[in-house]
Amino acid sequence: DVVDVLGARNDNVTKNVNKWQIDSAGFRRNYEGRNSEQRDLKHDNHDEIQLKEGEHAVPIDQANFEGWLRDNHYVFVNFYAPWCIWCQRLEPVWEAFAERVDEDKTPISIVKVDCVANRELCMNQKIQAFPTLRVFKDSKAQPPDYRSDRTVDAFNEFVLQRLAQDKQVADMDH
């Protein structure tokens, strides 16, 4: 079981693991539960993605991160490490998603942050796994981080749902 500092995020959990609390002598004390089977995430076949010219997922660094968040109402950030195989597989999918957002004129900025080159920024954002995909609204992180399928369609659906929910809430205020 791999959990974050708060114990709220479970990653890399194998299915049907029984958890027991163990005392200092190594004896089982309290039954803590069982992890249910988790479905595998879907991934676009990154070898088949056709990208257009130009870079649509804007690279952001420590110097312009806060300004970018301030200047854009919604921002979807891919915090990645270049050495991470899952980040490498996500890269063309993230770029294709950013292209779709540009083409559809969806009101959200798609960016990426290299956490090796911007270690302090990622530490300040409490990034503990790669890739971490996080939405910001009005410069504030909007939990929870994205943990679903890694496909252009899934990203697009997530963003459209998030924007629609915010519009519904805004309409309720009037």
Stockholm file with secondary structure:
# STOCKHOLM 1.0

chainA/1-174         DVVDVLGARNDNVTKNVNKWQIDSAGFRRNYEGRNSEQRDLKHDNHDEIQLKEGEHAVPIDQANFEGWLRDNHYVFVNFYAPWCIWCQRLEPVWEAFAERVDEDKTPISIVKVDCVANRELCMNQKIQAFPTLRVFKDSKAQPPDYRSDRTVDAFNEFVLQRLAQDKQVADMDH
#=GR chainA/1-174 SS CEECTTSCCEESCCTTCEEEEECTTSCEEEEEEECCCCCCCCBCCTTTCCCCSSCCSEEECTTTHHHHHHHCSEEEEEEECTTCHHHHHHHHHHHHHHHHHHHHTCSCEEEEEETTTTHHHHHHTTCCSSSEEEEEETTEECSSCBCSCBSHHHHHHHHHHHHHHHHHHHHHTC
#=GC SS_cons         CEECTTSCCEESCCTTCEEEEECTTSCEEEEEEECCCCCCCCBCCTTTCCCCSSCCSEEECTTTHHHHHHHCSEEEEEEECTTCHHHHHHHHHHHHHHHHHHHHTCSCEEEEEETTTTHHHHHHTTCCSSSEEEEEETTEECSSCBCSCBSHHHHHHHHHHHHHHHHHHHHHTC
//
